Amino acid sequence: MLGMVFTEFLEMVEEGFGPDVADAILCDASPGHDGAYTAVGYYDHAELVAMVVALSGRTGIPVPDLVKAFGRHLLLRFTQVHPKMFQGAHSLFDLVARIDGHIHVEVHKLYSEATLPRFTVQDRSPERMTVLYQSPRGLHELAVGLLEGAAEHYGEACTVQTQAWQDDQGQTGP
């Protein structure tokens, strides 16, 4: 997983809970890199999961809620750090429709080793969009937070619903 995700998670924790909590969850999680992440490095997503679980243990906030909040935080940072990724998208649905065919192509130019999730638009009307989210990491709550953050960015009301699925090869998702 791209290091930017790790550095942004730790920044969110420091901003929301304080530097002492950020240090404490690093001690609790004992990540392989001792919490020394670079934005352009690549790290095992299990380290991030361990830090989220540690944060949940210290705050009492359920893991899914923390992961969704992180998705919203991450979307805001993407708009600040990579504003060109949002050019040409005038709504949440426009943005989602551009993820795999445009945004992720650009991300791969910047981070060639990144393993990105897939967002496949299956159905779209002016009021509703059905998207298949596929990721080997199973962080669907992060995707929900990203979508909610994008809706906020565009000033749109949005309800994200998830549904479990299984493909022909036995891969499952929310």
BAVO-413540 format. One record per residue (C-alpha): x, y, z. Coordinates in steps of 0.5 Angstrom, whole numbers, plus 500, padded with zeros to 3 digits. Each point is the difference from the previous one (the first is absolute). Last residue first. Layout:
% BAVO-413540
XYZ/...
***
This chain:
% BAVO-413540
462488501/505496496/501493498/505496496/497493498/503500493/493501497/499506504/497501507/496506503/498503506/496507500/502507502/496506500/503507499/495506501/502506497/498507501/504505495/505506502/505497495/505499505/495497505/498495495/507499499/501499507/494495500/504496495/506500503/497498507/496494496/507498497/503500506/495495503/501496494/507498503/500493498/507500498/500496493/495506498/494500495/495505501/494499495/496506499/493502499/498507499/493503502/497507499/502502493/500493498/506495500/501493500/506495500/506505502/506496501/504503506/507496500/505500506/507502499/506496500/505506500/507498497/500505494/499506505/499507496/498497494/496494503/496506504/499503493/497493497/496500507/497507499/498499492/497493499/499497507/498506503/496504495/493497501/501502508/502507498/494501495/495497506/503505505/499506496/503504495/506496498/504503495/506502505/500496506/506496499/504507498/498502507/506495503/502502507/494504502/495496497/503494502/501502507/492501500/499493498/505497505/496504506/494497497/503493500/503501507/493501502/498493497/505497503/499502507/493499499/501493498/505499506/495501505/502507504/502498507/506504500/506496502/497494498/498503493/506503499/504493501/495497495/502506495/507499501/500492499/496502494/505504497/506495502/495495496/501504494/507498499/504506498/502504494/504506500/499507496/497503506/505498505/498496506/504499507/495497504/505495503/500497493/498493502/494503503/500499508/492501500/500503508/506504499/498503494/493501503/503504506/504504496/494502496/496501506/506505503/500504494/493502501/493497499/497503493/506504497/505494503/496495497/498503494/508501499/501493501/495498495/503504495/507498501/497492499/496502494/506504497/504494501/497496494/497493502/
***
